[in-house]
Structures are given as structure tokens and as C-alpha cells.
Amino acid sequence: MVESKNKLRDLAAIVGEEHVIFKEEKLYHYATDHSSRKSTLPLCVVRPSCTDEVSSIVKFCNLNNLGITVRAGGSGVSGGSVSNGQDIILSVERLNKIIDIDTINRYAIAEAGVVTQELQEALLEKNVCFPQNISSASMSCIGGNVAISSGSPKSLKYGTTKNYVLNLEVVLPDGQIIWTGKNVEKNATGYNLTQLFVGSEGTLGIITKVVLKVVPVKKELLMMVPFETSEKLFDFTKAFFSSGFTASSLEFLDQNGYDLVLEYLIENNRFPKQHGGVLWIEFESQTDEENLRKAEQLYDLIVKYNDQEPLIAQSASEIEALWKYRKKIGEAAINFAEFKDLDVVVPRDNIDEMFKAINAICTSLQLQFIVVGHIGNGNFHINIFKNKEDNMWEETISECTMKIFKKTIELGGEISGEHGVGTYNRPFFKYFTADVNIQIMSEIKKIFDPKNLLNGSNLFTDKALKK
């Protein structure tokens, strides 16, 4: 371990003195993520500008047995980019160049610190896109999206980020720089190292460049549908799939969440009544006419479960106006109070039972909460808000988390659909994953990072790594 901050000042020779941060007031910017307002300050923050500088920093830390927490946009909610207080934060924010957009081979190459929305805007100028509309796109970075294999509303059609990663440049824990594959769609040559790093939460190496598959832009149509009861909403959702319908997105916000976002946006309810929440259903096609045909066919099913007219949008401005109620819920939650975010996923046929259990558990513990869902994927985000007057908050939220996780296990689900295990969910990882699986994963971690220097507080307990 580095014995003093004087030794850490040697990092200035790599990145420049202005890019090694020690001042406490500046460290706070890097000290939290977006669900917790607790601050844990690192020893310092280092801001490299290129892969070679990342490599030199990692070599320095390896030599001095100094832990590194890798941080991109800091928009996570699982504690994956938060310091443990005894490490440095390596911020990739200056690795922010879009290197290439190739419309023939249909891929884009970007450095890890490129803001996701900026990449999307650059792609749209070429009439292609990365087929994820990640809710935190304005603040998250593409390297962070890859590190946890972020999902989005469009994951219903396209799957998560991992399905669109072709190749990665990675700095290993000893400072070596590698490419994990080639910029080709078909590759049956050896182990798939690219997918090993996708979703590894920064525990195996530092992603510095990303090669993403891109797809042509399509016409979109969005329906916003209110439901009088949650039972009707979930019955409709199951009927949607059993009847053979497909969509690019199928999103859910419960009534608590819808009321919260209306309050945040200072807007009145656009529907005369609903108590079961709201669905957003998005179609993609080559033409507007084809989208309208799909919406007309679905309308016949909607009216069986709903007595209110859905809102329909086709122009970009109209679509944005409807999506905002779903996309602004994260900002509304952050603005409201500190919260615990749970990110469980269950098989689609169990979504109604999972939702009932979430409501029953949180209500019995007198907790204020909202439920947001990538419901087409069976993925629920439960934001449970801290009551400032509750002196037993930590105990209560721990009990709530365990009860919700137990129900998730019972229904054949997983601990995280898209936010990752991070540090906050690390104690619960063992309940969802077989011992032999955790052993295999921890052995892979030891091969790449025998000193446990990279994001050492993520995923595995100390006990798992010592076996």
C-alpha cells in the first residue's frame, strides 16, 4: 500500500499535475453514485487522457499494491464506481473521442469516456444508431454501459448492450494493453474474451475503447396506455405476448412513480383516471404506415383490458413528449430523496406475482417506494426512499431487500437485470448464484487480477476471493 499522498503525487508525471485531484471539495464530485448520498472519498482521483496513460497508472498501482476504482459517468445505482476509501479513482472522463463510424461494416469505435447520448447523436447524423435508448444516456459513458452490459427500453427487441459489442481495448491489471477480438461480426476463434469483459463490472480490466455494432434508423410509433388496475395491466401484458405481438419497447411505471414524475415535472395527469399504472409500447418499422397498422391491430387487444383511449405519437417531438414521463423518473427519484435501488428480473409469466410481492413487502414495512419496469423483460426497478426520521432505515431496508430477493429466487429470477451487483448487492450475490459458479468466477478474477486491485469491492466478498 502507498504509505503517503506524497508518493501518489508521482502520478502527476503521467497525467499532469492538474489531473491528479487531492482537494477534498473536488473529490466529492467523484464520491457517490446516483442512488446513495453517502460520500466515500478516495485517496485521489486520476484523469488520464489516453490508453497509454491508463497503462502507466495501472503499472504504478500494481507496483505499489494500490487499489483502483474505475469510474465513467458515475450514473450507476449499485455502488460499482464508488471508492472504498483506501484506493484511487481512475476516471475515464477524458477518454472522450469518437474514433470512427463505419456505415459499411456498421460499427462505431469510441473511447470509454464518450457520453452515450453524444455517441447516439453522432450516429444519427449517419442515419445509424446503437439500438439502446439508455435512460441515463445524458450522463452515462459508453465504457460504463459496456462494463455492466446496460439495458434499456429497447432491450425487449435488441437485448442488452452485450449483444452489440464487437471488440474492446482493455488495460489489464498488470498494465498490459490488449484487444479482445477483431472488428468482425463472425468470430469462432478461441474463447470469447470480449464477452468475458462485458458485464464484468471493471473487475478484470479497464475498458478504454469500445467497438459497437450499429443498425439503420427506423421509423417509430409510441403508445402511452393507462390502466385502471394493475391486474388489468399485467393481464394485458401477458396477452400481448401470448397473442403473438412484438414491439421494440414495453415499459411500465406504477401509480406511485407516475404521480412522482408528474409532481417533479409540475404537470397535471393527462388521463381522467387510472390506479394501475401506465404502459409505453413502442413499435419500429421501415414506414409510418406499417407502424400504424401494428398499432391498429394492438388497439383491439387494448380495449379488452382498458376503457381509456391511449395516447399515440409518431413525430419525434410527440414521441419525446410521451417518453418524458418514463425517462424523467430517475431524475424525479434523485430529486425526491436518497433511495435504495433494487433491480430484480423474473420470468415474464411471473411479473404479476412479483409486483404483488413488492407492494406487499414495502407496504408492510411502511416504506415509500416506486416501481419502474422494463416489463417486457420481466425487469423491475424498485426505488425505496429513505425517511429522514427513520433511525432504523438500514435495518428496515436490509429486511426489505432480503424479502424481495427471496421472492425473486422463488420465482426463478436474478439479483440484477442491468445495474450490476456492484458493492451494494455484493452480500446477496451468493443467494442467487451457485457456489461452484462463484468459485469459477472468482478464479477467473484471480487469473486476471491476483492482487485484487481493480474494483476490488465489486461482486465478490473477501471470503470468496480467499478460497
N, C-alpha and C positions, 0 to 999 in steps of 0.2 A: 504494500500500500504506500502511496506517496505520503511522506510524513508532513509536508507543509505546502502551503499555497505558493511558496517561492519556487518550488520545483515545477508546479503547474504553469508558472509563468514561462517556462521553456516552450510551451505550446505556441506562444506568440511568434516564435521563429518559423513556425509552419504556416500560420494563417494571418499573421499581422496582429499587432497589439490591440487594435480596435475590435478585433473579432474574437477575443477571449474576454468573457464577461465575468467580473467578480463582484461588482457593486450589488448590494442586496436589493436595492429598489428596482434594478433591471432584471435580477434573477426571478423576481415574482412573475414576470411575464411568461416564464417557462416552467412554472412550479405547479400548475394544476392542469386538469383536463376539463371537459365540459359537463361533467355530472357532479363533481365534488368541488367545493370551495375551500377545501383544506390545501394548504401550501406546504410542500416539502422542497426546500432549497437544495440544489446540487452544490458540489464544491465549486464548480464554474460551468459556464456554457461556452462551447467552442463552435464556431461557424465557418466551416471550410467552404471553399468555392469550387472545388473540383475533386475528381476521384483520387488523384494523387495525394492531395492534402488529406482526404479521409484516410487513405492508406497509411500516411505518416503518423497521423493521430493515433490510429489503432496500434501501430507498432510501438509508439511511445507508451500507450496504456498497457499493452501486453508485457512490455519490459518492466513496467513498474507495478504490475498486478492491480491496475486501476479499473474499476468497473465503468461501463459506458451504457447510458440510456439513450437510445436513438429517438429523435423527435422530428416529426414532419410538421403538419399543421396544428397539432395539439387538439384536434377536434374530437378525439375519442372519448368514450364514456366507460372504459373498463380499466383505466389506470395503466395502460400499456406504455405510455410515454412519460410517466411521472417518476422522478428521481426517488431513490431510497434514502437520500441524504448523505451517502458515502461514495458517490460516483460523480462523473461529469455527464452533462447532457451534450450530445453531439447533434446539433441542429442542421438539417439539410436544406434550410430555407434559401441559402444562396446557390444551391444547385438547381437553378430555375430556368434552364434553357430548353426550348423545344427544338430538337436537333433536326428532325426530318418528318415530313408527312408524305408518304409514298402511296399515291392513289392507284397505281398499277398493282403493286403487291399488297396493297391495302393494309398497311401498318403505319404506326407512328412511333417515333423514338423520342423520349423525353427524359430529362433528368428528374430525379426523385422528388425534388422540391417544387416542381411545377404545380401551381394551384389547379385543381381538377377543372374548375369552371373555365379558366383561361385556356386550358388544353382543348376543352369542348368547343369554345368559341373559335379557336384557330382551325379546328377540324371542320366546323360547319362552313367556314369560308371556302373549303374544298369540297363541300357537299357530301361529306362523310362524317361519321360520329363514332365515339366509343359508346357502345349501347348500354350505358348505365346513367341514369339521372340521379346520382347520389345526392341525398338531401343536404349534406354538409359541403357540397361542391365549391361553394364560395370561400370556404376556409380550409378544407382538407387538401392534402397534396397527393399526387398520384402514387408516390412511393409508399405512403401510409395506406392508401387504398389497397395496394398490392400486398403489403405486409400482413393485413388481416383479411384479405380477399373480400373487400366490402361488397355488400349487396345494395339493392335499390328497388324502387317500384318495378323497374323493367326486368328484374331478375326472374319474374314469372315466365317471361318469354326467353330471355337470353342466359339465364343462370347468373352466377356471381362473377366478380372480377376475374377469378382464376381461369374462366373459360376463354378469356381474351388476352392472356399473357403469352407471348411467343418466346421471349428471351429476356434475360436480366443480366446486367452487370452488377457484380456483388463484390464487396470487400470482405474477406474472411477475417476471423478473429486474430489471425497472426499477421494481417496486413496484406496478404496476397490478393490480387485482383483477378477475378475470373468472369467469363461469360458462361452462363449456364446452358446455352444451346446455340441454335442458329436461327436466323430470321426466315424460317420456312414453316409452313403450316403442318407439313407431314414430317415426322421425325421418329423413326423407330430404332434409333441408335443408342443403345445403352439405357441406363436409368434416366428417369425424367427429373433431372436436378432442378429445372425451372419450377416445376410444381412443388418440389420439396421446400423451396424458399417462399413460395406464395402461401400466405396464411401462417407463416412460422413466427409471426409477431416479433421480428427482429432478433430472435434468439440464436440464429445460425450464421448470420452475416448481415452486412449493411448494404441495402439496395441503393445503388447510385444512379443507374439508368434502367429504363423500362421500355420494352418493345411491345406495343399493344396492337392487336388486330383491330381494324376499324371496318365499319359497314356503311353502305349507302344510306342517306337520309330518306325517310319515308313520310308520307302524309299521316297525320294523327287526328283522332277524334276522341274527346273525353266526355264521359258521362259522370255526373255527380248525383248520387241517388240516396235520399234519406229513407230511414226505416222507422216505423212506429215502435217496434220492439226488437231487441237483439235476437230473439228466437226467429223472427221472420228474416232478419238479415242473414243469419247463419244457415237457415233452411234454403234461402235463395242461393247462397254461395255454393252449397253442396249441389243444388240443382243445376247451377251454371256448369259445373264440371261433368256431372252425370249426363247432362243433355248434349255434351259434345262441343260446347262453346270454347273458344280460345280468345285470349286477349294478351296485350303486352304488359298490362298492369292491372292489378286488382287490390286496391288499398282500402284500409279500414281505420276509422277514428271513432272511439266510443263517445258517448254523450258528454262525459266529463271533459274529454280532450277537446271536443268541438266547442263546448262552452268556454273553455280556457282560451282557445285561439281567437274566438270572437271577441272576448274581453281584451286580449292583447292587441288585436287589430282595431279595436274600438268600432266594431261593426254590429249591426243587428242580424239576427238569424234570417237567412234567405228562404227558409221553409216555414210553413204555417205551424207545423208540429212534427216532432219526432223525438223519441225517447230511446231508440235503439242504436243510434249512431248513424254514420254516413259511410257509403262506399264510393270510391272513384274507380271507374272502369275505363281503361284506355285501349283503343284499337289502333293498329298500324296497317297501312296498305299502300299500294302504289298510287291509288287515286282517292279523292274525296268521295266519289260515288260509291266505291267499294266499302269504305268505312261507314257510310250512311246505310248501306244495305245491311251490314253487320249489326248496326245499332237498331235498325227497324226489327230485325229478327229477334234481338235480345229483348226489345221492349215487350213483346208478347209474353215473355217469361217474367219480366219485372212486375207487370201489373198483377200477377198472381200472388205476389208477396208484398205489394206496396200500393197504397192508394193515393200517392202524391206524384206529380209529374217530375221526372228527373230533369236536371239542367244539362244541356248539351252544348259543347264548344268545339269549333273546328279551326278558327283562325288562331294564330299564335297568341294574340293579345287575349282572346277569350279563354283559351286553354290556360294561360298563365293566371288569369283571374280566378279560375276554378281550382287550380292546383295550389294556390297560395294557402288555402285553409289547411291543407295537408302538409305542405312544405314548411310552413312557418311554425308548426307545432313545437319543433325543437327550440327555436328562439323563445317562444312563449313559455316553455318549461324552464329554461335557463333564467329567464327574467322573473319567474314566479318565486322560486325558492331552490335551495340545494336539494338534490334528489338522488336517489339510488336508481340506476337503470338496470333492469333485467331484460334479457334478450333471448327468450326461450323459443324453441321451434318444435312443433309436434306434427305428426302426420295430418294431412288435410281433413281426414274424416273425423278427427278428434278436436277440431277447433272450437266447437260449441262447448264441449265439456271442459276444455282448458280455460275458456273465457269465464265460464260459471265459477270455476275453482278460484281463479284470480280474484274475481269480485268477492266471493265468499271469504277468502283468506284475508284480503286487505280490509274489508269492512269489519270483520270480527276483531281485528286488531286496531280499529279506529284510525286507519291511515288514509290520508288523502292521496289519490292516485289518478292516473290516466292510462289508457291502453291504446297503443298505436299498433297497427298491424299490416305487414306485408301478407295479407290474409290468404292470398292465392298460394303462398308458400308455407302456410301454417306458422308464420313467424310473428310472435307478439313482442312488442317493446312495452314494458311496464315501467312507468316513471312514478316512483313513490316519493312523495315530498316530505321533507323534514319539517316537523313542527318545532319552532324555536323554543317553545315552552316545555317540550318533552325531554326530560332529563334521562329517560330510558331509551332514547332513539336508537342507539347502537344495538342494544339488546332486542328491541322490537323489530328492527329491520333485519337482524340476523335470523330471528324466528320466522319472519315473513318469507325471507329468501329461501330458507330451508324447506318450508312447507310448499312453496311454489315449485321449487326444484324437485321435490319428492313426487309431486303430482305430474310434473313433466316426465320424469323417469317412468312412472306408472303408465303413461300414455305413449311410451316409446319415443320420447323426444330427446333433445340435446340442450346443453347448457348455453350455447350461443349459436345464433343463426348467421350473424355477420359482424358483431362488435368485437369478437375475440374473448379469450379468457382473461388476458392481462394480469394485473396484480389483484384486482378486486374480487375476481371469481376464482382465483387460484386455489383457495381452500376447498372449493366444491368440485374441482376438476375430477378428483378421484371417485366421486359418486356416479359420474356419468361414463367413465372410461375404464375398461377392464385393466387390472393390474399389469397384465402382460403387455397391453398396448402402451401404457405409460412407461413401462420398462424399456420397450423398444424405442419410444420417442426420446426418453432421457439418454439412452445410449447413443442415439444419433446426435443429440446435443453435445455429449462428451467428445465425440469424434471431431466435430467442428470446433468446439469451444471448451477444451478440457479445463480451463481455469474459470469457467462460468463468468466471463467478463461482460458479455453482450446481453443487455436486457435480462439480467440475472434474476430479477424479481418476477418475471412473467412465467406463466404456465406452471412450472414445476415447483413443488415445495423443496426445501433443502434436503428433506429426508429422501425424496425420490431421486435426487441427483447423487446422493451418497451411496446408494445401493450398488 
